[in-house]
Amino acid sequence: MTNGKSTLIAQARSVARGQQSPVDLLEETCETITRIQARLNAFTHIFEDEAFVRAKELASSAPAGPLRGVPIAIKELYDVAGAPTTGCCGAYMGRVATDDAAVVRRLREAGAIIVAKTNQHELACGGTGLVSSFGPVRNPWGDGRMPGGSSSGSGAAVGGGAVSFAMGSDSLGSIRHPSSWCGTTGLKTTYAAVSMQGAMPFIRSTDSAGPIAVSAEDCGLVHRVIADRAPPPPRPLHDLRVGIPDSFFTLCHPDVRARVEDSIAVFRDLGVNVQRVAGPSIDLSWAAVVMLLAEFGEEYQDLVGDDRVDPETAFLFGLPRAPLEDRRGTVDAARADWSRVMDEADVLLAPATPYAAPRVDATSIEVEGGELDARAGMARYSAPVNIAGFPALAFPVGFTPEGMPVGAQLIGTAHSEETLVALGSAYQRETDWHLRLPQ
Protein backbone atom coordinates (compact mmCIF):
# COMPACT_ATOMS: atom_id res chain seq x y z
CA MET A 1 0.00 0.00 0.00
CA THR A 2 1.12 3.53 -0.76
CA ASN A 3 -0.08 6.95 0.28
CA GLY A 4 -1.28 7.87 -3.16
CA LYS A 5 -4.77 9.39 -3.15
CA SER A 6 -5.15 13.03 -4.14
CA THR A 7 -7.88 14.87 -2.26
CA LEU A 8 -10.56 16.99 -3.88
CA ILE A 9 -9.32 20.06 -2.00
CA ALA A 10 -5.73 19.48 -3.17
CA GLN A 11 -6.85 19.18 -6.80
CA ALA A 12 -9.01 22.32 -6.61
CA ARG A 13 -6.16 24.24 -4.97
CA SER A 14 -3.71 23.09 -7.63
CA VAL A 15 -5.98 24.38 -10.41
CA ALA A 16 -6.76 27.65 -8.59
CA ARG A 17 -3.05 28.39 -8.11
CA GLY A 18 -2.23 27.62 -11.74
CA GLN A 19 -0.04 24.66 -10.81
CA GLN A 20 -2.16 22.38 -13.01
CA SER A 21 -4.61 23.20 -15.77
CA PRO A 22 -8.11 21.68 -15.86
CA VAL A 23 -7.16 19.97 -19.15
CA ASP A 24 -4.08 18.29 -17.68
CA LEU A 25 -6.00 17.16 -14.60
CA LEU A 26 -8.78 15.77 -16.79
CA GLU A 27 -6.27 13.88 -18.95
CA GLU A 28 -4.85 12.19 -15.86
CA THR A 29 -8.36 11.36 -14.64
CA CYS A 30 -9.49 9.86 -17.95
CA GLU A 31 -6.34 7.69 -18.11
CA THR A 32 -7.07 6.34 -14.64
CA ILE A 33 -10.75 5.79 -15.43
CA THR A 34 -9.80 3.76 -18.50
CA ARG A 35 -7.35 1.71 -16.48
CA ILE A 36 -9.69 0.81 -13.62
CA GLN A 37 -12.94 0.48 -15.55
CA ALA A 38 -11.98 -2.87 -17.07
CA ARG A 39 -11.24 -4.24 -13.61
CA LEU A 40 -13.86 -2.55 -11.40
CA ASN A 41 -16.79 -1.73 -13.73
CA ALA A 42 -17.33 1.41 -11.67
CA PHE A 43 -18.86 3.55 -14.44
CA THR A 44 -21.91 3.35 -16.68
CA HIS A 45 -21.26 6.37 -18.92
CA ILE A 46 -18.06 8.33 -19.54
CA PHE A 47 -18.40 11.85 -20.97
CA GLU A 48 -14.83 12.34 -22.16
CA ASP A 49 -15.57 14.59 -25.15
CA GLU A 50 -17.97 16.87 -23.27
CA ALA A 51 -15.62 16.99 -20.30
CA PHE A 52 -12.67 18.19 -22.41
CA VAL A 53 -14.80 20.93 -23.96
CA ARG A 54 -15.68 22.13 -20.46
CA ALA A 55 -12.09 21.78 -19.22
CA LYS A 56 -10.81 23.98 -22.06
CA GLU A 57 -13.47 26.59 -21.27
CA LEU A 58 -12.46 26.63 -17.61
CA ALA A 59 -8.75 26.73 -18.47
CA SER A 60 -9.23 30.05 -20.28
CA SER A 61 -11.48 31.65 -17.67
CA ALA A 62 -10.69 33.51 -14.45
CA PRO A 63 -10.67 31.33 -11.31
CA ALA A 64 -14.19 31.06 -9.92
CA GLY A 65 -15.97 28.45 -7.86
CA PRO A 66 -14.47 26.18 -5.18
CA LEU A 67 -14.43 23.14 -7.49
CA ARG A 68 -13.20 24.85 -10.65
CA GLY A 69 -11.62 22.40 -13.08
CA VAL A 70 -11.92 19.29 -10.90
CA PRO A 71 -13.29 16.15 -12.65
CA ILE A 72 -16.03 14.40 -10.65
CA ALA A 73 -18.49 11.53 -11.14
CA ILE A 74 -22.22 11.29 -10.48
CA LYS A 75 -24.19 8.28 -9.25
CA GLU A 76 -26.37 6.87 -12.01
CA LEU A 77 -29.70 7.72 -10.35
CA TYR A 78 -29.09 11.50 -10.63
CA ASP A 79 -30.14 13.29 -13.81
CA VAL A 80 -27.33 14.63 -15.98
CA ALA A 81 -28.80 16.55 -18.92
CA GLY A 82 -28.47 14.59 -22.16
CA ALA A 83 -27.45 11.34 -20.45
CA PRO A 84 -29.50 8.27 -19.51
CA THR A 85 -30.87 7.98 -15.97
CA THR A 86 -31.79 4.33 -15.40
CA GLY A 87 -31.02 3.53 -11.77
CA CYS A 88 -29.12 0.63 -13.40
CA CYS A 89 -32.45 -1.10 -14.05
CA GLY A 90 -33.03 -2.70 -17.43
CA ALA A 91 -36.63 -1.50 -17.47
CA TYR A 92 -35.43 2.11 -17.75
CA MET A 93 -32.74 1.73 -20.39
CA GLY A 94 -32.95 4.49 -22.98
CA ARG A 95 -34.55 7.02 -20.63
CA VAL A 96 -32.61 10.27 -21.15
CA ALA A 97 -32.65 13.25 -18.79
CA THR A 98 -33.49 16.67 -20.21
CA ASP A 99 -32.21 18.68 -17.23
CA ASP A 100 -29.60 18.36 -14.49
CA ALA A 101 -30.58 17.21 -11.01
CA ALA A 102 -30.36 19.97 -8.38
CA VAL A 103 -27.05 18.68 -6.97
CA VAL A 104 -25.54 18.33 -10.46
CA ARG A 105 -26.51 21.90 -11.28
CA ARG A 106 -24.89 23.19 -8.07
CA LEU A 107 -21.71 21.20 -8.70
CA ARG A 108 -21.42 22.59 -12.22
CA GLU A 109 -21.95 26.13 -10.87
CA ALA A 110 -19.07 25.49 -8.45
CA GLY A 111 -16.83 24.73 -11.44
CA ALA A 112 -16.75 20.93 -11.33
CA ILE A 113 -16.40 18.92 -14.55
CA ILE A 114 -18.80 15.97 -14.87
CA VAL A 115 -16.65 13.24 -16.36
CA ALA A 116 -18.77 10.12 -15.77
CA LYS A 117 -21.78 8.48 -14.16
CA THR A 118 -21.16 5.67 -11.70
CA ASN A 119 -22.62 2.18 -11.56
CA GLN A 120 -24.91 1.30 -8.65
CA HIS A 121 -27.05 -1.44 -7.14
CA GLU A 122 -30.32 -1.63 -9.09
CA LEU A 123 -32.79 1.12 -8.06
CA ALA A 124 -30.60 1.79 -4.99
CA CYS A 125 -32.30 -1.01 -3.07
CA GLY A 126 -29.34 -3.22 -2.13
CA GLY A 127 -26.08 -3.04 -0.23
CA THR A 128 -23.86 -5.39 -2.25
CA GLY A 129 -23.30 -3.56 -5.56
CA LEU A 130 -23.68 -6.89 -7.36
CA VAL A 131 -27.12 -6.31 -8.95
CA SER A 132 -27.04 -3.90 -11.91
CA SER A 133 -28.12 -3.95 -15.54
CA PHE A 134 -24.57 -2.76 -16.31
CA GLY A 135 -23.02 -5.70 -14.46
CA PRO A 136 -21.65 -5.93 -10.92
CA VAL A 137 -19.18 -3.45 -9.48
CA ARG A 138 -15.95 -4.90 -8.08
CA ASN A 139 -14.09 -3.84 -4.97
CA PRO A 140 -10.73 -2.12 -5.65
CA TRP A 141 -9.21 -3.69 -2.53
CA GLY A 142 -9.83 -7.34 -3.32
CA ASP A 143 -10.83 -9.51 -6.26
CA GLY A 144 -14.07 -11.32 -5.57
CA ARG A 145 -15.14 -8.93 -2.79
CA MET A 146 -18.38 -6.95 -2.59
CA PRO A 147 -17.93 -3.17 -3.00
CA GLY A 148 -20.98 -2.24 -0.94
CA GLY A 149 -24.00 -0.38 -2.20
CA SER A 150 -26.03 1.08 -3.41
CA SER A 151 -23.46 3.77 -4.31
CA SER A 152 -21.07 1.00 -5.30
CA GLY A 153 -19.52 2.59 -8.39
CA SER A 154 -18.94 5.85 -6.54
CA GLY A 155 -17.14 4.01 -3.74
CA ALA A 156 -15.05 1.96 -6.17
CA ALA A 157 -14.19 5.01 -8.30
CA VAL A 158 -12.90 7.01 -5.32
CA GLY A 159 -11.41 3.98 -3.56
CA GLY A 160 -9.55 3.03 -6.72
CA GLY A 161 -8.19 6.55 -7.20
CA ALA A 162 -10.02 7.44 -10.44
CA VAL A 163 -11.72 10.55 -9.03
CA SER A 164 -11.39 12.38 -5.73
CA PHE A 165 -15.16 12.74 -5.31
CA ALA A 166 -18.32 11.09 -6.62
CA MET A 167 -21.92 11.79 -5.68
CA GLY A 168 -23.75 9.11 -3.74
CA SER A 169 -27.12 8.74 -2.09
CA ASP A 170 -28.03 7.10 1.20
CA SER A 171 -31.43 5.64 2.11
CA LEU A 172 -30.41 2.83 4.47
CA GLY A 173 -26.61 3.18 4.34
CA SER A 174 -25.86 3.45 0.62
CA ILE A 175 -23.03 5.97 1.08
CA ARG A 176 -21.57 4.42 4.22
CA HIS A 177 -21.44 0.78 3.00
CA PRO A 178 -19.19 1.44 -0.03
CA SER A 179 -17.19 4.00 1.95
CA SER A 180 -16.50 1.41 4.64
CA TRP A 181 -15.69 -1.40 2.22
CA CYS A 182 -13.74 0.62 -0.39
CA GLY A 183 -11.64 2.72 1.99
CA THR A 184 -13.25 6.11 1.29
CA THR A 185 -14.88 8.88 3.32
CA GLY A 186 -18.60 9.44 2.84
CA LEU A 187 -21.14 11.88 4.26
CA LYS A 188 -24.79 10.92 4.72
CA THR A 189 -26.41 14.31 5.14
CA THR A 190 -29.33 15.35 7.33
CA TYR A 191 -32.62 14.27 5.80
CA ALA A 192 -33.91 16.99 3.43
CA ALA A 193 -30.81 19.18 3.88
CA VAL A 194 -29.89 18.56 0.22
CA SER A 195 -32.42 18.53 -2.59
CA MET A 196 -33.22 15.15 -4.18
CA GLN A 197 -34.90 16.87 -7.14
CA GLY A 198 -33.92 15.02 -10.31
CA ALA A 199 -32.93 11.82 -8.49
CA MET A 200 -34.65 8.45 -8.75
CA PRO A 201 -36.04 7.55 -5.30
CA PHE A 202 -35.70 4.43 -3.20
CA ILE A 203 -37.47 5.35 0.06
CA ARG A 204 -38.56 8.97 -0.09
CA SER A 205 -38.87 9.13 3.71
CA THR A 206 -35.14 8.42 4.15
CA ASP A 207 -33.41 9.28 0.82
CA SER A 208 -30.44 11.61 1.35
CA ALA A 209 -27.85 13.01 -1.08
CA GLY A 210 -24.19 13.19 -0.14
CA PRO A 211 -20.56 12.86 -1.25
CA ILE A 212 -18.13 9.96 -1.32
CA ALA A 213 -14.65 11.46 -1.33
CA VAL A 214 -11.10 10.97 -0.13
CA SER A 215 -11.22 13.05 3.05
CA ALA A 216 -13.64 14.48 5.60
CA GLU A 217 -12.61 17.98 4.52
CA ASP A 218 -13.54 17.07 0.93
CA CYS A 219 -16.99 15.97 2.11
CA GLY A 220 -17.44 19.21 4.01
CA LEU A 221 -16.58 21.27 0.95
CA VAL A 222 -19.05 19.36 -1.23
CA HIS A 223 -21.80 19.63 1.38
CA ARG A 224 -21.42 23.40 1.49
CA VAL A 225 -21.80 23.46 -2.31
CA ILE A 226 -24.87 21.21 -2.58
CA ALA A 227 -26.81 21.99 0.62
CA ASP A 228 -30.02 23.98 0.30
CA ARG A 229 -28.73 26.43 2.92
CA ALA A 230 -25.42 27.09 4.64
CA PRO A 231 -24.87 24.53 7.43
CA PRO A 232 -24.19 25.80 10.97
CA PRO A 233 -20.51 26.15 11.95
CA PRO A 234 -18.80 23.32 13.84
CA ARG A 235 -18.88 23.14 17.60
CA PRO A 236 -15.53 23.27 19.47
CA LEU A 237 -14.25 19.71 19.68
CA HIS A 238 -13.24 19.99 23.33
CA ASP A 239 -16.87 20.80 24.21
CA LEU A 240 -18.30 17.68 22.55
CA ARG A 241 -19.51 14.56 24.31
CA VAL A 242 -18.71 11.65 21.99
CA GLY A 243 -20.70 8.56 22.93
CA ILE A 244 -19.69 4.99 22.13
CA PRO A 245 -23.07 3.23 21.73
CA ASP A 246 -23.08 -0.32 23.09
CA SER A 247 -26.01 -1.28 20.85
CA PHE A 248 -23.87 -0.60 17.77
CA PHE A 249 -21.32 -3.20 18.84
CA THR A 250 -23.75 -6.13 19.08
CA LEU A 251 -23.27 -8.77 16.37
CA CYS A 252 -20.01 -7.09 15.34
CA HIS A 253 -17.06 -8.84 13.71
CA PRO A 254 -13.99 -8.82 16.00
CA ASP A 255 -11.78 -7.29 13.28
CA VAL A 256 -14.18 -4.36 12.95
CA ARG A 257 -14.50 -3.93 16.71
CA ALA A 258 -10.69 -3.85 17.10
CA ARG A 259 -10.15 -1.18 14.44
CA VAL A 260 -12.97 1.03 15.77
CA GLU A 261 -11.56 0.67 19.29
CA ASP A 262 -8.22 1.84 17.87
CA SER A 263 -9.92 4.94 16.50
CA ILE A 264 -11.47 5.65 19.91
CA ALA A 265 -7.97 5.78 21.36
CA VAL A 266 -6.94 8.36 18.73
CA PHE A 267 -9.89 10.59 19.60
CA ARG A 268 -9.03 10.34 23.29
CA ASP A 269 -5.45 11.34 22.52
CA LEU A 270 -6.86 14.38 20.70
CA GLY A 271 -8.52 15.46 23.95
CA VAL A 272 -12.05 14.55 22.86
CA ASN A 273 -14.43 13.64 25.70
CA VAL A 274 -15.34 10.01 24.94
CA GLN A 275 -17.87 8.08 27.05
CA ARG A 276 -19.85 4.86 26.81
CA VAL A 277 -23.62 5.07 26.27
CA ALA A 278 -26.31 2.44 25.81
CA GLY A 279 -27.21 3.65 22.32
CA PRO A 280 -30.47 3.47 20.40
CA SER A 281 -32.49 0.28 20.06
CA ILE A 282 -31.44 -1.48 16.86
CA ASP A 283 -34.62 -3.58 16.92
CA LEU A 284 -36.90 -0.54 17.22
CA SER A 285 -35.19 1.21 14.33
CA TRP A 286 -35.36 -1.91 12.17
CA ALA A 287 -39.08 -2.24 12.80
CA ALA A 288 -39.40 1.22 11.26
CA VAL A 289 -37.17 0.20 8.32
CA VAL A 290 -39.44 -2.74 7.52
CA MET A 291 -42.45 -0.44 7.61
CA LEU A 292 -40.86 2.10 5.26
CA LEU A 293 -39.67 -0.47 2.72
CA ALA A 294 -43.28 -0.53 1.55
CA GLU A 295 -42.64 2.85 -0.06
CA PHE A 296 -40.40 1.17 -2.66
CA GLY A 297 -43.22 -1.04 -3.91
CA GLU A 298 -45.58 1.93 -4.03
CA GLU A 299 -43.01 4.00 -5.95
CA TYR A 300 -42.36 1.40 -8.66
CA GLN A 301 -45.75 -0.28 -9.08
CA ASP A 302 -45.28 -0.05 -12.85
CA LEU A 303 -42.42 -2.56 -12.61
CA VAL A 304 -44.37 -5.33 -10.88
CA GLY A 305 -44.13 -8.40 -13.11
CA ASP A 306 -41.50 -6.82 -15.39
CA ASP A 307 -38.87 -9.51 -16.07
CA ARG A 308 -36.25 -6.84 -16.74
CA VAL A 309 -36.09 -6.26 -12.98
CA ASP A 310 -33.68 -8.54 -11.10
CA PRO A 311 -35.49 -11.11 -8.89
CA GLU A 312 -33.55 -9.84 -5.86
CA THR A 313 -35.11 -6.41 -6.43
CA ALA A 314 -38.56 -7.71 -7.40
CA PHE A 315 -38.74 -9.53 -4.06
CA LEU A 316 -39.36 -6.15 -2.37
CA PHE A 317 -42.59 -5.69 -4.34
CA GLY A 318 -44.12 -8.49 -2.31
CA LEU A 319 -43.46 -7.04 1.14
CA PRO A 320 -46.62 -6.41 3.20
CA ARG A 321 -47.69 -2.77 3.37
CA ALA A 322 -48.81 -1.59 6.77
CA PRO A 323 -51.38 1.20 7.06
CA LEU A 324 -49.87 4.70 6.94
CA GLU A 325 -50.88 5.37 10.54
CA ASP A 326 -48.99 2.28 11.74
CA ARG A 327 -45.90 3.31 9.78
CA ARG A 328 -45.90 6.77 11.32
CA GLY A 329 -46.33 5.36 14.81
CA THR A 330 -43.40 2.97 14.47
CA VAL A 331 -41.13 5.61 12.93
CA ASP A 332 -42.08 8.16 15.61
CA ALA A 333 -41.24 5.65 18.37
CA ALA A 334 -37.82 4.98 16.84
CA ARG A 335 -37.09 8.68 16.47
CA ALA A 336 -38.09 9.33 20.08
CA ASP A 337 -35.62 6.62 21.10
CA TRP A 338 -32.88 8.38 19.12
CA SER A 339 -33.73 11.71 20.79
CA ARG A 340 -33.25 10.05 24.17
CA VAL A 341 -29.80 8.83 23.18
CA MET A 342 -28.72 12.21 21.78
CA ASP A 343 -29.57 13.83 25.11
CA GLU A 344 -26.64 11.83 26.51
CA ALA A 345 -24.11 12.56 23.75
CA ASP A 346 -23.57 15.18 21.05
CA VAL A 347 -21.99 12.71 18.61
CA LEU A 348 -21.87 8.91 18.46
CA LEU A 349 -18.83 6.95 17.25
CA ALA A 350 -19.61 3.44 15.98
CA PRO A 351 -18.74 0.95 13.24
CA ALA A 352 -20.11 1.87 9.82
CA THR A 353 -20.75 -1.80 8.99
CA PRO A 354 -20.63 -4.92 11.22
CA TYR A 355 -18.11 -6.67 8.96
CA ALA A 356 -15.63 -5.80 6.22
CA ALA A 357 -16.30 -6.53 2.56
CA PRO A 358 -17.29 -10.21 2.18
CA ARG A 359 -16.65 -12.41 -0.80
CA VAL A 360 -19.28 -12.17 -3.53
CA ASP A 361 -20.39 -15.77 -2.96
CA ALA A 362 -20.75 -15.41 0.82
CA THR A 363 -24.20 -16.08 2.24
CA SER A 364 -23.56 -15.42 5.93
CA ILE A 365 -20.87 -13.82 8.08
CA GLU A 366 -19.89 -15.07 11.52
CA VAL A 367 -19.75 -12.23 14.04
CA GLU A 368 -19.50 -11.98 17.80
CA GLY A 369 -22.64 -13.53 19.23
CA GLY A 370 -24.03 -15.08 16.05
CA GLU A 371 -24.09 -14.54 12.29
CA LEU A 372 -25.48 -12.02 9.82
CA ASP A 373 -26.80 -12.31 6.28
CA ALA A 374 -23.91 -11.35 4.00
CA ARG A 375 -26.20 -9.52 1.56
CA ALA A 376 -28.26 -7.55 4.08
CA GLY A 377 -26.41 -7.46 7.39
CA MET A 378 -24.18 -4.57 6.33
CA ALA A 379 -27.08 -2.18 7.03
CA ARG A 380 -27.41 -3.15 10.71
CA TYR A 381 -25.58 -0.03 11.94
CA SER A 382 -26.46 2.32 9.08
CA ALA A 383 -30.22 2.04 8.49
CA PRO A 384 -31.15 3.15 12.04
CA VAL A 385 -29.45 6.50 11.37
CA ASN A 386 -31.66 7.03 8.32
CA ILE A 387 -34.73 6.45 10.46
CA ALA A 388 -33.53 9.20 12.79
CA GLY A 389 -32.84 11.49 9.82
CA PHE A 390 -29.45 12.40 11.28
CA PRO A 391 -26.17 13.00 9.41
CA ALA A 392 -23.29 10.51 9.61
CA LEU A 393 -19.68 10.60 8.39
CA ALA A 394 -18.10 7.25 7.44
CA PHE A 395 -14.29 7.14 7.34
CA PRO A 396 -11.50 4.51 7.16
CA VAL A 397 -9.95 3.36 10.45
CA GLY A 398 -7.64 0.56 9.31
CA PHE A 399 -7.64 -2.86 7.69
CA THR A 400 -8.49 -6.44 8.51
CA PRO A 401 -5.71 -9.07 8.60
CA GLU A 402 -6.81 -9.94 5.04
CA GLY A 403 -6.15 -6.36 3.91
CA MET A 404 -9.74 -5.17 3.57
CA PRO A 405 -10.67 -1.65 4.73
CA VAL A 406 -12.69 -1.07 7.91
CA GLY A 407 -14.87 1.99 8.38
CA ALA A 408 -16.27 3.80 11.41
CA GLN A 409 -19.02 6.41 11.45
CA LEU A 410 -19.62 9.59 13.41
CA ILE A 411 -23.34 10.25 13.92
CA GLY A 412 -24.60 13.70 14.89
CA THR A 413 -27.85 15.53 15.47
CA ALA A 414 -29.67 17.27 12.62
CA HIS A 415 -27.54 19.74 10.63
CA SER A 416 -24.32 18.93 12.51
CA GLU A 417 -22.40 18.03 9.34
CA GLU A 418 -19.69 20.64 9.97
CA THR A 419 -19.05 19.26 13.45
CA LEU A 420 -18.78 15.70 12.09
CA VAL A 421 -16.40 16.91 9.38
CA ALA A 422 -14.26 18.72 11.97
CA LEU A 423 -14.05 15.57 14.12
CA GLY A 424 -13.27 13.39 11.11
CA SER A 425 -10.65 15.84 9.87
CA ALA A 426 -8.95 15.89 13.27
CA TYR A 427 -8.73 12.09 13.16
CA GLN A 428 -7.44 12.10 9.57
CA ARG A 429 -4.68 14.56 10.42
CA GLU A 430 -3.36 11.91 12.82
CA THR A 431 -3.77 8.93 10.46
CA ASP A 432 -3.37 8.16 6.76
CA TRP A 433 -5.87 5.34 6.21
CA HIS A 434 -8.00 7.59 3.96
CA LEU A 435 -5.05 8.33 1.64
CA ARG A 436 -4.03 4.75 0.93
CA LEU A 437 -4.52 3.21 -2.50
CA PRO A 438 -4.81 -0.48 -3.35
CA GLN A 439 -1.67 -1.92 -4.89
N, C-alpha and C positions, 0 to 999 in steps of 0.2 A: 504494500500500500504506500502511496505517496500523497503528500499534501498538494493536490493539484487543482482543486476546484477554484474557479474565479467567481467572486460574488457579483450580484447584480449591481451593488453600489460601486464596487471597484470598476466594473465595465462602464457604468454611466460617468464616473469621475474621469476615467481615461479619455472618453470621447469629449467631455466638457472641457478638459484641459488641452485638447488638441494632440494628445499623445498617441491617439489611434483614431482613424476615421471610421465613420459608420460603415463604409464599404469594406474596409479591411476586416473589421469585426464580424461583419456578416459573412465574408468569405470563410473565415475560420469556423464560424458556426455551421455553415452549410457543409463544409468538409467533415465536421464531426457528426452531423446528422446523417450524412450518407454512410459514414463508417459504422455507426451504431444501429441504424435502422434494420440492416440485414440480420443483426443478431438479436435485437430487442423488440422489434416491431412496435416501437413507441408512438409512431405517427400514422395518421390516416391520410392527411393531405399536406403537401409541402408547397409553399407559395414562393419559390425561389425567384422567379422572374419579377413578380410584383414587389417582392421584398427589396430587390436590387434597385428598382425604380425609386422606391421610397428612400432607400439608403443614400442614393445619389442626391436626391432632393435635400435631405437633411445635412449632407456633407457640405452643401453650398449655402446653407442658411446659418443665421446667427444662433448661438446656443440658446435654447429655450426648452423648458420642460425637464423634470427630474429624470426622465427615462430616455432622453434624446439619443437616438441612434443605437439603442440596445435591442438585439433580436430576442423575441419572446415567443412562447407557444400558448395555444388556447385549447382547453379541453373541448372535445368534439360536441358536447351538448350546447355550447354557446354559439349564437349566430355570429358568423363573420360574413359580411356582405359579399355576395357572389360565390360563396362556397357552400357545399352541402352541410346540412345539420341533420344528422341521423340518429344521434344517441347510440351509434354503433349497432343499430337494429336493422335487419334486412328489410323489414316492412317499410322503412322510411328512406331507403336508398333513392337517390335522385331528387330529394327535396332540397331546394336551394334557397338560402336566406337572401332576402332583398335588402336588409338593413343590419347594422351591427347591433349586438347586444349592448346593454348599458355599460357593462364593465369593459367591453372591447372598445367602445367609443371613448371612454375615459382614458384608457391606456394609450390609444392612438394620440389623444390630445396631449398626453404627457410626453410624447415623442417616441414611444416604443414602436418597433417594427415587428409586425405579425409575420413570422416566418413559417409557421406550421400549425396544424391542429393535431391534438394528441388522441391516441386510442384510449378506450375506456371500457369498463364492464357494461354490458348491454343495458341501456336505459337507466344506468347508475344504480341498479338494484342488486349489487353483489360486491363482495369484498375481496374476491380473488384476482380479478383482472384476466380471467381465463375465458370468459364468455363474451365474444364480440364478433360481429359480422365481418370485421377486418382481420380476424384471427387473434389468438391470445397474445398478451404482452408478456415479455420475459424479464426477469429480475436481473439488473446489471451486476449484482453481487454473487450470483450463483446460478449456473445452468440447472434447469429443472426445478427452480424455486418460484413460488408465487410472488408477484410484484405487489400485491395488495390492490384494493379498489375502493370505490369505482374509478378514482382518478389515477388509474394504473399507468397510462402512458405519460402523464405529467410527472409522476414520481420517477419512472424509469428514465425519462429525458433529462431531468435535473440530476438524478442519482448517477447517471452515466456520463454527465459532463457535457451534454449537447447544448443545453441552454442553462442560464443561471436562474430562470424563473419561468414557470408555466402556471396558467390558471387552473384551479381545481374547483370542485364543489363538494360539500359535505352535508349529507342528510342523516347518516347514522355512523359516520366515521370515515367518509370517503376521501378526505384529505389526510387524515392522521394514519390510516392503515398504510398507504404507499409511502408516506414520509417515514414511518417507523421501519418498514421493511426494505426501503431503498436507500436509507441513509441520508434523507433530506430533512429540511425544516419546513413545517406547514402550519398555516394559521386558519383554524376554523373560526370565523367571525361571529359576533353576536347576531342572533336571528334578526333578520330584517335591517341590519345595519348597512348592508350592501344590496343594491337592487339586483333581483333575479330576472328583470325584464329581458326577454330575448334568450332565455335559457329553458331547455326542456326540463320539466319537473320530475322528481321522484316522489317525494312526500312534501307537499307544499307547506305543511305545518312545521317542518324542520329543515327544509332546504336552505343552505347558506353558501355564499360565494367566498372564495379565499385563495391565497397564493400558496404554491409549493415552490420553495426557493432554496438557496444554499444556506443562508443565515437568518437569524431572527431579525437582524436589522433590515435585511432585504424585505422580509415579510411586513415589517412596520412601514417601510417606504411604500410598498404596493398598497397596503390598506389605506394609507392617507390619500392615495391617488383614486382608489375606487369607491371609498365609503361615501354614503349619501351626505354626510356632514362630518366636519372635523372631529376626530375622537378626542376625549379629554386627555390631558397630559398625564404622564405616569406618576404614580405615588412614589415617595422616597422609599428605597428598598429596605432601609433599616427600620422603617415604621411598619412593614408588612408582617402579618402572621401567616406563615406558609404551613398548611396542614398536610400531613401524610395520612391519607384516608385508608383505614384498615380494610374497608369493604372492597377497595380496588386492588387488594393483594390476595384476595381469595381466588382459588383456581388459577394461580399464576405459575408459569414455568420458572424453575430455579435460576436459569441463566438470566432471565429478564429481571427477576427480583434482585439478583446480585448487582447488575449494572445500574438499576435505578437506585439501589442503596448507595452505590458509589457516587452517584450524582448528588444525593442528599448530603453526603460528606463535603462535597465541593461547595454547595450552597452554605453550609454551616461555616466553612472556612472563610466565606465571603462576608460573614457577619449577619447573615439572614436568620431571622427568628423562625426556627423550624420546630414543629410540635406534632405529636400524634393526635389524630381525631378519628372518631368512629367512621365517618363518611356517610354518603347517602346509601339508601337501600337499592342494591342492584336489582333485586326482584321487583320492587315497586316500579322502577324506571322501565324495566323490560315489559311489564304488564302494559304500560303506556305505549311502548314500541309496537307491540302486537296489535293494539287497538288502531294505531295510526297507519299501519301497513295497508289497511283497507283503502286508504286514499289512492294507493298505486292502481288498484283494480278499477276504481272509479275514474281515475284519470285516463286510463288506456282501455276503456271498454271496447273501442273499435278494433282492438287487436285480439280479443278473445276468439280462439279458434283459428287464428292465423298461423300457418305452419312455418312462416318465416321468423317467428319468435322462438328463441331457444327454449326447450322444455324446462330448464332450470328457472327461467324467467316466467314462463307461462304458469308455473306452479303457484305463483303469488296471486293469480287471478281467482284461484279457488279458495282463498282464505275467507273465513266467515267475517261478516261486516256487522259490527255492533252498532246499536243506535247511536246517533250523534251525542245524545245526552250522556250515555255511558262513557263514550270516548272522552268527553270533556271532563267528566268526574274523575276518571283514572289519571288523566294528564294533570289535572289540578292537584291531585293528591301527591303525585310524584314531584311536582314543582314546589309544593309546600315543604316536602321533605328536603329538597335541595336548599330552600331558603333557611331551614333550620341549620343545616351544615355550614352554610356561608355566614351564619352569625358567629361561628366559632373560629373561622379562618377567612382571610382575605383572598388567598390563593391556595389551590390544592396542587400537590405534586404527586403524580401517579404514573404507572406504566401507560403507554399509549395503546399497546396490544398485550394480551396475556402471553404470547409466544412470538418468537421470531419467524421469519418467512419459512413456511413448510414446503416440502416437495409437492409438485403439482399433482402427484398421485396419492397424497396422504388423505386419509378419511377422518382420522382422529389424532389428537395430540395429547400425550400424557403430561399432566401438570400436577402441581402440589395439591393433593386432596382429591384427585379424580382425573377426568379427561374432558376435552372439549372437541366439538365438531371442527375439523380443520377448515371447512369452507364457510363457517358462520361464527365460530367462536372468537374471531379477531375483533368483533364489535362489542364484546362484553364490557370493556372499559370506555368505549367511545360513544355508543348510542345513548347512554344515560345523559351525557352532556348535551346532546341535541334536544332531548326532552326538556331539559332545563332552559335551553335557549342561550346558554352561556358561551363565551369564547374560550378557545383552548389552543395552545401552541405546542405542537409536537416537535421534538428535536432529538438528534442522535446522542446517545450516552455511552456508546461502546459497541462491542461485538461479542457474539457467542464464541465458544471454542471452535466452532465450525467456520467462523469468519463471517457470519451474517449480522447485519446491523441490528441494534436494539434501540428503541425509541421510548422516551418518557413524554409526558404532557403536563403542562401547567394550565390549570383551569381557573378562570377568574369570574367575577360577577359581570353583569351586563355592561358592555362598553368599556371594559378594562384592558382592551388590546394593547395599549401603549405600556401599561404596567407589565403585562406578560412578556412583551417584546424586550423591555428593559431587563427583566429577570433573566430571560433566555440569552440576551446579549452578554450579560455579566458572566453567565456560565460559559458561553462560547469564547470569551476572552481568556478563560483559564484552560480551555481544552481545544482540541483540533479535530474532534470526531466529524464535525460537519464539513470539514474541508477535504476529507479523504476521498480518493477516487478508487474504484475497483482496478485491479491490475489489468 
